[in-house]
Amino acid sequence: MDFFRDTDELNRLTPDDRIEIFRSILLGSSDITKDLLNDLIRNYSVDNLEVIEFYNDEK
């Protein structure tokens, strides 16, 4: 965890490294929630996306 808290170390990661870490760090599908995705969208100021949550195979 020290690596991820060290700004100098993080700055050495390429964009591809960051994407790979992001895609592999979560344990499973239950970790990906509407709140998590909305927080990401908000934190990165992405205004053209909206998260819609479905229940019980609604589509």
N, C-alpha and C positions, 0 to 999 in steps of 0.2 A: 504494500500500500504506500510505502514511502515514495516509490517511483511516481505514483499517480498524484501525490501531493506536492511533488517537486516541479515547479514551473519550468525550470531549465530542462529537466528530463522530458517533460511533456512536449516542449518546443522542438525536440529532436524527432518526434513522430511525424511521419508523412501523413497526408490526408488519407491515403489507402490504409496505413497502419491504424489510424483512428476508426475508420469504417470497419475494419476487420475486428478490432477489439469490441466495438459497439455491437456488432452482429453476433458475437460469440459469448459475451459476458453474462447474459441472462440465462437462468437455469432452464426455463421452460415457458410454454405459452401462457401459463398463469401469471408470469411476471409482466407480461405486456398488457397493460390496462388502458382504458380510455383516459384516465387521469394522467398516467405517465406520458402518453402520446400528446395530450393537450399541453402538458408542461413543456415538453420538447418543442412543440410548435410555438408556444408563447416565448420560451427562452431564446429561440432563434428567429423571432419576429417573422414567422411564415404566415402571411395573411391570406393566402389563397388555398388553404387546406382546412378541412373540417373533419373531425372524428365522429363517426356515427356508430353507436353500439347496438348490436342485435342480440336478442335473447332467444334461446331454445330453437335454433335453426331458422329464425325469421330471416327472410331476404326479399 
